[in-house]
Amino acid sequence: MELVDFIGLGAIPIIMGLVQIVKAFTDDKRLYPVCAIIFGAAINFIVAWQMGNDLVLAVIVGVVAGLAASGLYSTGSTVRNFRSM
């Protein structure tokens, strides 16, 4: 693997922002991680397609980015709730 294979991990803040937009349209919290995974895979697929990189690897990295974005938001919420106790 090359460094360019991990370029999609920089999309984590973008994925978090897109999920925040989705939250305005639905109250079902079960969909948020799924949306994050879909956004991560889609963003990385598009970037890899434009750069001519391996598309399968890009989708896998996108899924990881989506999971990371979902976990990062969850961890931030937990810390915020812990501080207010």
N, C-alpha and C positions, 0 to 999 in steps of 0.2 A: 504494500500500500504506500501511496505517496501522500505528501502533505495536502495536495489538492483534493484528495478523497474526503478530507475532513472539513472542507470549506463550508459545507452546509451547516455545521454546528454553530456557526455564527448567526444563524437564523433563529436561534432560540428566543431572543427578545421579540422578534417579529411574530413568531408563533404565539407567544404569550399575549401580544397585542391583538392578534386575530381572534384568539379565544375570548378575550375581553369583549370584543365586538359581538361574538356569538352569544355571550351571556345576556346581552340586551334583548335578544329575540327568544330565548328559551330559559325556563327555570329548572329544567331537568339536569341536575348536576352529574348524572351518569354520562352525559354526552360530551362533557368538557374534555376528558382525556382522549376520547375517540376523535374529537375535532382536532386536538393538538397533534395526534399521530397522523391524521389525514393531511393537515396543513404541512407538517414536517416532511412527509413523503412527497407531497406535491411540489413544494418549494425546491427540495433537493433534486427531484426528477427534472424539473425545468432547468435548474442551474447546470446539472450534468449534461443534459441534452444540448444546451447552448454551448458548453465548453467541449463537448465531444468525449466525455468521460463515460465510464462504465455505469449504465443505468441501474442495474440490479444493486450494485454496491451503493449507489446514490440513494435508492429507496430505503435500503437497510440503515444507512446513516440518517436518513430523514425520520425513520421510525424512532431511532435512538434520540434524535433531537426533539421529537414530539414528546417522548417519555421524559426527557430531561426537563423540558419546559413545564410539563405537568407536575413533575416532582418538585421543581424549583418553586413554583407558585404554592404548592401544598406546604412545603417547608416554611416559606415566608408567612403563610397564614398561621401555621402552628406557632411559630416564634412570636408573632404579633399577639395571638391569643394568650400565650404563656406570660408575656410581659404585662398584660392587662389584669392578671390575677393578683 
